[in-house]
Amino acid sequence: MILEDNLGAEGDTVYAALMTAHEGLSTAESHALNARLVLMLANEVGDRTRLQALFAAARDLT
């Protein structure tokens, strides 16, 4: 599990693209977009055990 910055100089660009994707959406639409992104990224990872560990780690960070 990679918890340190792995995007480097591209981090701000990726964040800006994410914010652009949310522009003009209602709160419900924004939440739906985030849910779709999580599922798409989970599919990219493709490993249930890793995903469960990541979900737990993300929850622990709140």
N, C-alpha and C positions, 0 to 999 in steps of 0.2 A: 504494500500500500504506500503510495507516494503522497505525503502530506505537505512537503515543502514545495515552494514555487517551482513548477516544471515548465512554465511558459516563458520565463525570462522577459526579454524586451517585448515579446508579443502579447503579454498579459493585458496591457491597456487596450490593445487593438481588439482582442477577443472580448473583453468586457464591453467595449463600445459597440461591437457587433451584437452582443446579447441585448444591450439596452435599446439599440435600434430595432431589434426584432420585437420588442415589447411596446414600442411607440404606438400610441393611438388605441391600444387595447384596454378593455375594461379590466377591472380586478379579476373577474371570473375568467376572462379570456387569457389574461396573463398567467393565472394559475394553471389553466389548461395547457398553455404553451410550455410552462415549466414541467408539467407532468409528462407531456409528449417527449420533451428533451431528455428527461430522466430515463424514460423507457428506451429511447433511441440509443442513448449512450450506454445503457445497461446491455442492450443487444450487441453493441460494439465490443464491450468487455467480454460478454458471453460466458462468464464463470460465476455460477450461483454462489459459491462459497466466498469468492472475492467480493461480490456485490453485497452479500449479507454483512461482511466485515466493514465495507465502506458505509453502508446504511447505519450501522451501529456507531461508527466513528463520527459520522456527520451529526447524528443525534447527540452524541456526547459533547460536541462542540457548541451546542446551543446553551 
